[in-house]
């Protein structure tokens, strides 16, 4: 089994987590997948690359190596829907963002698709490490800020109408962090010329933001969902676009600096 994450420890009060950038699928699962799913098209492509600079600022950066098709690290492990009444993907996803299947017909009862087993093997160890990193930083500073980094195709009829804003800040409607931290993050995004943004729009923060964001205990969490179109081509082979990525990198630097400068 491959390592479930990459981890660079820093000494700043900020932790960046990137749970959907992984593309690894265990060899034994691949024969069960549809041809379209084998390309793991719903990956948060290149998000780790966008945040490369943060390590130089002393930020702890953790990123998943395994695909969200193996298990979704940003879903409630008990199976509760993130957005009741809307289309939701599961802890162990069964369908792609375009509505097509991930798994071949007739494989539903395969033991390799057992949700509880995959949770024990992939989800629990990852979150044990993430929780340990957050505690380590919290113990040092008395608080910690978690930035959960994501991206998604800019047009996805399954989840939202029209074109998604470039930058989507989520704080569980203000419940996952201090109001002043949300204001600082929102101001950083609003200062970016040429990019659209929204706060607690369609994406309010997934399970990670809601679970770890406990501001009353000094754990502050925000999620940033970015439109893929803001920094790359959205179709295979999902190429990085330097002309788009460079200005977006400037926005992220401004955001990270704002999160680092904030204190409770």
C-alpha positions, 0 to 999 in steps of 0.5 A: 500500500502506498503512503496515504499522505505527504506531510511537510511540518512547519512552525507557523500557526497555519495548517493547509490540508489538501484531501482530494489531490491524490490520484492513487487507486489500489491495484485490486480496485482498478478492475472494478472501475469503469474506463472513465473512472480510471482516469480519476477525472474528479481529482482536485488537480494541481492544488498542492502545486498552487500551495507549494510556496506555503512551505517557505512560510513555515506552514504545515502542508498535508496532502492525500495521495489516494483518490477520492474514489477510494474514499472521500476524506471530506465526507462524514464517516457516519454517512450524513449528507453535507447538503441535505436536499442537494446532490451529495457524493458519499464517503465511498463515492459511487458516481462521478461528478458528470453523473456516470458510474465509478464502479462496473455493473455487478460489483456492488457486493464486492468485498473490496467496496466495503465502506467500513473496511475502507474507512478503517484502512484509508480514512481513519489513519489520514484523519488521525495524522491530520488531528495530530498535526492540528493539536501539535500546532495548537499546543504551541500557539494556543490556537491553530488555523486550518485551510482546507484546499479544494478545486472543482470544474467550473460548470457542474450541473450535478451540484450547481447551476451556471459557472462557479465563482473562481474563489469560494470561501466556506466557513459553515456559515461562520460556525467554523472560525472566528468572525474576524478570521472569516473577514480577513480571508474574505478581504484577501480574496476580494482584493484580487483583481480579475477573480470572482469570489463568494463567501458561504455560497454553494460550498460552505465547507465540507466535513473537514471544515465543520469537524475541525472548526471549533473556534471556541476551543481555538481551532479555526477552519476555512475551506477554499474551493477554486474553479479549475478554470482559474488555473488550468484546462478542465478537460483531459489531460488536465494541464496546468496553465502557467498564464492562469496559475501565476495570478491565482498564485498571487491571490493564494499568497495574499490569503495565506499571509492574511491567515498567518497575520491573524491572531485570536 
